[in-house]
Amino acid sequence: MKLFTDKEIIHFSQLNNTNEPFAACFPTSLAMALRNNGYQWTSQKPLDDYIFELAHTKGSVYEVMAKKLGAKNKFHQYPDVMIQIANDSFKAQGINLKAKRVPYDLTTVKKYIDKGVMIVCGTYITSYGHMICISGYTEDSVVVNDPYGNPNTGYKFNDNNKFDDGNKITLDKKLLPKLNYLIVFD
């Protein structure tokens, strides 16, 4: 298994999001990628809550952008909006990374992981679509940090009546075709 870092991976659960825990995979995945790719966050407010609110603040540049892209409701997350938030966040801290969207393929994953960069990935692991982070790879799969839990179990509850932790899960190969696009950071 090859991970993007030797350090402890910062993992967030979308179930802790105070705004909409069952619809916060995108801001939570973006928050994980920002933090693991060098973005510093010192506020008491969780970063994923902040990103969620930023994307849905009435009249914000991000909310206007989402409407132009055809957002139907406040919970609809669009990759272009999140990419803009990531780019604005990195720029504000002088971090020389820029987010962009590319098609999913294992060669691209390996390139970014080998450069020490965590990746956000758009998937169809759930019926509504779902966002995760890719934190590494194996010979024939990817290692994910899933903000909702363990996709290999179908997000089942564990013995403590909670979802299993989604930190550093080697994705079952049968789920690989459900990976759709990547948000990478150059």
C-alpha positions in Angstrom: 0.0 0.0 0.0 1.3 3.4 -1.0 -0.1 6.5 0.8 0.3 10.1 -0.1 2.0 10.8 3.3 4.0 9.2 6.1 2.2 11.4 8.6 -1.1 10.7 10.3 -4.0 11.4 7.8 -6.5 14.0 9.0 -9.9 12.3 8.6 -13.3 14.0 8.9 -16.7 12.4 9.1 -19.6 14.1 7.3 -21.9 12.8 10.1 -20.4 15.5 12.3 -21.5 18.3 10.0 -23.9 20.5 11.8 -25.7 21.7 8.7 -26.7 18.6 6.8 -24.7 15.4 7.8 -26.3 13.2 5.2 -25.6 15.6 2.3 -22.2 16.9 3.3 -19.8 14.5 1.6 -18.4 17.1 -0.8 -17.5 19.9 1.7 -16.2 17.2 4.1 -14.0 15.6 1.4 -12.8 19.0 0.3 -12.0 19.9 3.9 -10.0 16.7 4.3 -8.1 17.3 1.1 -7.4 21.0 2.0 -6.1 20.1 5.4 -4.0 17.2 4.2 -2.6 19.3 1.4 -1.3 22.0 3.7 -4.2 24.3 4.4 -4.1 25.6 7.9 -7.4 26.1 9.8 -7.5 27.7 13.2 -11.2 28.6 13.7 -13.3 26.9 16.2 -15.9 26.2 13.5 -15.2 22.9 11.7 -13.8 23.4 8.2 -16.4 21.2 6.5 -19.2 23.2 8.2 -17.5 26.5 7.0 -17.2 25.2 3.4 -20.8 24.0 3.4 -22.1 27.4 4.7 -19.8 29.3 2.3 -21.2 27.4 -0.7 -24.8 28.1 0.4 -24.6 31.7 1.7 -27.2 33.7 -0.1 -25.6 36.1 -2.5 -22.1 34.7 -2.2 -20.1 34.3 -5.3 -20.3 30.5 -4.8 -24.1 30.5 -4.4 -24.4 32.7 -7.6 -22.0 30.3 -9.4 -24.1 27.3 -8.3 -27.3 28.9 -9.6 -25.6 29.6 -12.9 -24.7 26.0 -13.1 -28.3 25.0 -12.5 -28.4 24.1 -8.8 -32.0 23.1 -7.9 -31.7 23.2 -4.1 -29.3 24.3 -1.4 -27.9 20.8 -0.9 -26.8 20.3 -4.5 -23.0 20.4 -4.5 -21.2 21.2 -7.8 -17.6 20.3 -8.4 -16.9 23.7 -10.0 -18.1 25.6 -6.9 -15.9 23.4 -4.6 -12.9 23.8 -7.0 -13.3 27.6 -6.8 -13.5 27.4 -2.9 -10.4 25.3 -2.9 -8.5 27.6 -5.2 -9.6 30.7 -3.2 -8.6 29.0 0.1 -5.1 28.0 -1.1 -4.5 31.5 -2.6 -5.5 33.2 0.6 -2.8 31.3 2.4 -0.2 31.6 -0.3 -0.2 27.8 -1.0 0.9 27.2 -4.5 -1.7 24.5 -5.4 -4.6 24.8 -7.8 -7.5 22.5 -8.0 -8.9 21.1 -11.3 -11.2 18.4 -12.4 -10.0 15.4 -14.5 -11.4 12.0 -15.4 -10.7 9.1 -13.0 -8.0 6.7 -13.9 -5.5 4.8 -11.8 -2.5 6.3 -13.6 -3.5 9.8 -12.6 -4.2 8.6 -9.0 -0.7 7.1 -8.8 0.9 10.3 -10.2 -0.7 12.6 -7.5 -0.3 10.1 -4.6 3.4 9.7 -5.6 3.7 13.6 -5.5 2.3 13.6 -1.9 -1.1 15.0 -2.8 -4.5 13.7 -1.5 -7.2 13.7 -4.2 -11.0 14.2 -4.1 -13.0 11.8 -6.1 -16.6 11.9 -7.4 -18.3 8.5 -7.4 -21.5 6.6 -7.9 -20.9 4.4 -4.8 -24.2 5.6 -3.6 -27.3 6.0 -5.7 -27.2 9.8 -5.4 -23.5 10.1 -6.0 -20.9 10.5 -3.4 -17.5 12.3 -2.8 -14.5 10.6 -1.1 -10.8 11.3 -0.9 -8.2 9.0 -2.3 -5.3 8.8 0.0 -3.3 6.0 -1.6 -3.2 3.0 -3.9 -2.4 -0.7 -4.0 -1.3 -2.7 -7.0 -4.9 -3.0 -8.2 -7.1 -0.6 -6.2 -7.2 2.7 -4.3 -7.1 3.6 -0.6 -9.9 5.9 0.3 -10.9 8.2 3.2 -14.7 8.1 3.0 -16.4 10.8 5.1 -19.5 8.6 5.4 -18.0 5.3 6.5 -16.8 2.1 4.9 -18.1 1.7 1.3 -17.0 -1.9 1.2 -19.7 -2.8 3.8 -22.4 -0.7 2.1 -22.2 1.8 5.0 -23.6 -0.7 7.5 -23.7 0.1 11.2 -21.2 -1.6 13.5 -21.8 -3.3 16.8 -21.8 0.1 18.5 -24.8 1.2 16.3 -22.5 3.6 14.4 -21.1 3.6 10.9 -17.6 2.1 10.6 -14.8 4.6 10.2 -13.9 5.4 6.6 -10.3 6.1 7.3 -7.7 4.4 4.9 -10.0 1.8 3.4 -8.7 -0.3 0.5 -11.6 0.0 -1.9 -13.2 -3.3 -3.0 -12.3 -3.8 -6.7 -15.9 -4.3 -7.6 -16.5 -0.6 -6.6 -13.7 0.8 -8.9 -16.0 1.2 -11.9 -18.1 3.5 -9.8 -15.3 6.1 -9.5 -16.1 8.9 -12.0 -13.8 11.9 -11.8 -11.0 13.4 -9.7 -10.4 16.8 -8.3 -6.6 17.0 -8.2 -4.3 19.7 -6.9 -1.3 20.9 -8.9 
